[in-house]
Amino acid sequence: MSACRPAVAPAESRILMFTLHIEHSVRDYDAWKQMFDSDPLGRKTAGVSSFRIMRPVDDVESVRIDLDFDSRTDAEKMKVALEELWKGPGVALMRNPRALLTETVADVTL
């Protein structure tokens, strides 16, 4: 049986997306969510095209956020802004924050 391989679009028609994957623990999810919803960094203006918030089913104090960008530069700027936020007002609500910038290389719907 042969392996199924997704078709790869020509380079000129490929859609690139950059995602800032953020992980941290929160002491109080509701307080953290209120701060997140207040949007202190202006996600849309900063180039965020969409986002997802996830919580592991077995760890209610852990939060994962994916911020999607069309521009790597915008994602890198947001990472710097987040690191500053984590040193300031975010320090009271978050523990051990980290952000990893990724590039989507395949997006397959089955």
C-alpha positions as CSV (number, residue, x, y, z in Angstrom):
1,M,0.0,0.0,0.0
2,S,1.5,3.4,-0.9
3,A,1.6,6.3,1.4
4,C,-0.8,9.2,0.7
5,R,1.0,12.4,-0.1
6,P,-0.7,15.8,-0.2
7,A,-0.2,17.7,-3.4
8,V,2.1,20.6,-3.1
9,A,1.1,23.8,-4.8
10,P,3.6,25.7,-7.0
11,A,5.7,28.1,-4.9
12,E,4.0,31.2,-6.5
13,S,0.5,30.0,-5.4
14,R,1.4,28.8,-1.9
15,I,-0.2,30.7,1.0
16,L,2.3,31.2,3.8
17,M,1.1,31.8,7.3
18,F,3.1,32.5,10.4
19,T,1.8,31.5,13.9
20,L,2.9,32.7,17.2
21,H,2.3,29.8,19.5
22,I,2.0,31.0,23.1
23,E,2.0,28.8,26.3
24,H,1.7,29.8,29.9
25,S,0.0,28.9,33.2
26,V,-2.6,31.2,34.7
27,R,-3.5,31.6,38.4
28,D,-7.1,32.7,37.5
29,Y,-8.3,32.0,34.0
30,D,-11.3,34.4,34.2
31,A,-9.0,37.3,35.2
32,W,-6.5,36.3,32.4
33,K,-9.3,36.1,29.9
34,Q,-10.6,39.5,30.8
35,M,-7.1,41.0,30.2
36,F,-6.8,39.0,26.9
37,D,-10.2,40.3,25.8
38,S,-9.2,43.9,26.6
39,D,-6.6,43.5,23.8
40,P,-3.8,45.6,25.3
41,L,-1.6,45.0,22.3
42,G,-4.2,45.7,19.6
43,R,-4.1,42.3,17.8
44,K,-5.9,43.3,14.6
45,T,-3.8,46.5,14.2
46,A,-0.6,44.5,14.9
47,G,-1.4,42.1,12.0
48,V,-3.2,39.2,13.7
49,S,-5.5,37.6,11.2
50,S,-7.0,35.0,13.5
51,F,-6.4,33.4,16.9
52,R,-7.3,30.3,18.9
53,I,-7.3,29.8,22.7
54,M,-6.9,26.3,23.9
55,R,-6.7,24.6,27.3
56,P,-5.5,21.1,28.0
57,V,-8.4,19.0,29.2
58,D,-6.3,17.7,32.2
59,D,-4.7,21.0,33.2
60,V,-7.1,23.9,33.9
61,E,-4.2,26.3,34.8
62,S,-2.6,26.0,31.4
63,V,-3.4,28.1,28.4
64,R,-2.3,27.9,24.8
65,I,-2.9,30.7,22.3
66,D,-2.2,30.6,18.5
67,L,-2.0,34.0,16.9
68,D,-1.9,33.8,13.1
69,F,-0.2,36.4,10.8
70,D,0.3,36.9,7.1
71,S,3.6,38.6,7.8
72,R,6.6,37.2,9.6
73,T,7.7,40.7,10.5
74,D,4.4,41.4,12.2
75,A,4.6,38.1,14.1
76,E,8.2,39.0,15.3
77,K,7.1,42.4,16.5
78,M,4.2,40.9,18.4
79,K,6.5,38.4,20.1
80,V,8.7,41.3,21.3
81,A,5.5,43.2,22.5
82,L,4.3,40.1,24.4
83,E,7.6,39.7,26.1
84,E,7.3,43.3,27.4
85,L,3.7,42.7,28.5
86,W,4.8,39.6,30.4
87,K,7.4,41.7,32.4
88,G,4.7,44.3,33.2
89,P,1.0,43.9,33.8
90,G,1.0,40.2,32.7
91,V,3.3,39.1,35.5
92,A,0.4,39.1,38.0
93,L,-1.7,36.8,35.8
94,M,0.7,34.5,34.0
95,R,3.5,32.1,35.0
96,N,6.3,30.7,32.7
97,P,5.1,32.4,29.5
98,R,6.9,31.4,26.3
99,A,6.2,32.1,22.6
100,L,7.4,30.2,19.6
101,L,7.1,31.5,16.0
102,T,6.2,28.9,13.5
103,E,5.6,28.8,9.7
104,T,2.8,26.7,8.3
105,V,4.4,24.3,5.7
106,A,1.3,22.2,5.2
107,D,-2.4,22.6,6.0
108,V,-4.4,19.6,5.0
109,T,-8.1,18.9,5.6
110,L,-9.1,15.3,5.6
